[in-house]
Amino acid sequence: MAAAPCPRGPRPRRRPAHADRLREDRQEQQQLADRAAELLNLAGSGRLDRTVASRPGDEAARALLDDYDYRVPAVDDWFARALADRAGHYADPAARAAAVGSLPASVRARAALLAALARTGAPVDDGLEFVGRLAQANPDATAALASWLENAAAVKAGTA
């Protein structure tokens, strides 16, 4: 026996909820890929600097980058400086905490050392390429140095 037709006409077809979620996931992944490409292009052209604001989702975009791309160190330096300066969306403590769990250890260590150097009064504008090399070579030692500098600055300021 066939089902009786709906008296109001044919029922509209609904998209399954999972299809909507899949479409949203694809759209989000495309946005992340676009942001990753944007960061690489800015780095490649030498325009990835403090004038480029960090945004929510940048850590996920960083995770998409191929670590063998010659522009990735410049992107990592940008992340470290944004974290150290608490710039862009990193002004929010929750965003900084989330970044700590998702960025590479070398980026986190570099950010910690840049922030510690700034607290000691050292100029951290330019000429600190060694910070990136140190963080890349040994993130744990870099983080330990940052911690030591933080303690030394606190003792000097009388807050330790």
N, C-alpha and C positions, 0 to 999 in steps of 0.2 A: 504494500500500500504506500502510495506516494504521500509525502507531507503536503499539507494544505498550504497554498500560497499565503503570504502575509497580506492581510486586508489593506495595509497602507502602502503596499508596493514592495519591491525587492529590498531586502536588508542591505544596508551599506556594508561593504567589506571593511573590517577593522584590521589595522596592522597589529600583529602581535607585539606585545611589550618588548620582547627580546630583540625584535627587529629594530625598534626605536633605539634601544640601548646599544646595539651594534653600530648603528648609524652614528650615534653620539660618540662612541668610542673611536670610530674611524676619523670623525671630524676632529676630535681632541688629539689623536695621534698625528694627523696632518698639521695641525697648528703647532705641535711640538717640533715636528720636522722642519716646518717653516722657520720657527724661531731659532733652531739650531743652525740652519743654513744662514740666517741673518747674522747670527753671532760670528760664524766663520767668515762670512763676507766682510763684515766690519773689521774683524781681526786681520784679514788678508790685505785690506786697504789701509791699515794703520789708523782706523777711525774708532776702534773699540777702546774707549777711554772713560773717564769719570762723567762725561756728559751723557753717556748712554745709561739710562736708568734700568736697574734690575726690576724684574717683574715676577709675580707668582708663576711658577711652572718652569722657571729658567733652569732649576736643578734637573728636572726631568729632561729638558732639552739638552743639557750637558751630558746626560747619560747616553744620549743617542750619538754623540760625537765619536768618531774613530780616533783613538789615542795616537794613531800613527800620522794623522794629518799635521802638517807643519804649523798650522794655525792654532791648534789646541793649547799650546802653552800660553799664547796671548789671551785666549778665552779664560784659561785658568787664572792668569794674573788678574784679569778683570773681575772675576768672581772673588778672589782673595781680597782685592782692594775694596770692593763693594761691601764685603762682610766686615772687614777691618774698620771701614769708615762708617758702617751702619747706614749705608746709603740706599736709596730706592726702597723697595719693600723690606729690605733688611733693617730698617728703622724699627720694625716690629719685632720684639723679642721672640715671639712664636715663630716667625719666619726664619730668624737666625737659628733657632733650635731645630727646626725642620731641615734646614740646610746642612747642619752638622751631621745629620744622619744620612744624607743622600749625596753629598759631594765627596770626591776622592780625598783620602787622608792627606795627600800633599797640598791640596787646596786649603783644607782646614788648617793645617800647620802653618802654611804661608800667611793666612789671614791672622792667625793668633800671633805670629811673630811681628807682622806689620803693626797690629794693634798695640802690642807690648812696646815696640820701638817708639811708637807715637806717644805712649804714656810716659816714656822716659824723657821726652822732649826732643828726641832725635828727629831731624827732618826726614820725612818718608815720601817725598814727592818723586824724586828721580834718583837714579844711580844705585838702586837696590836690587839689581839683577841677581846678586848672590843669594837673596832671600828665596827666590824661586828655585835656583839650583840646589840650595841646601835642603829645601822642603822636598824637592823631587828625589834627591839622593837618600835622605833619611828623615821621613816625616816625624818619627818618634823623637829623634834628637832635636829637631826643629821645635816641636811642641814643648819639649823639656826646657829648651833655651827660652822660649816665650814665657813659660811659667816662672823660670828663674828671674827673668827681667821684670815680670809683673810683681814678684815678691820684693825685688830690690827697689822698685819704684815705690811700693807701698811702705817699705821701711824708711826710705828717704823722705816720704811725705808724712811719716809718723802715723800711718793708718794701719800698720801691721801689728 
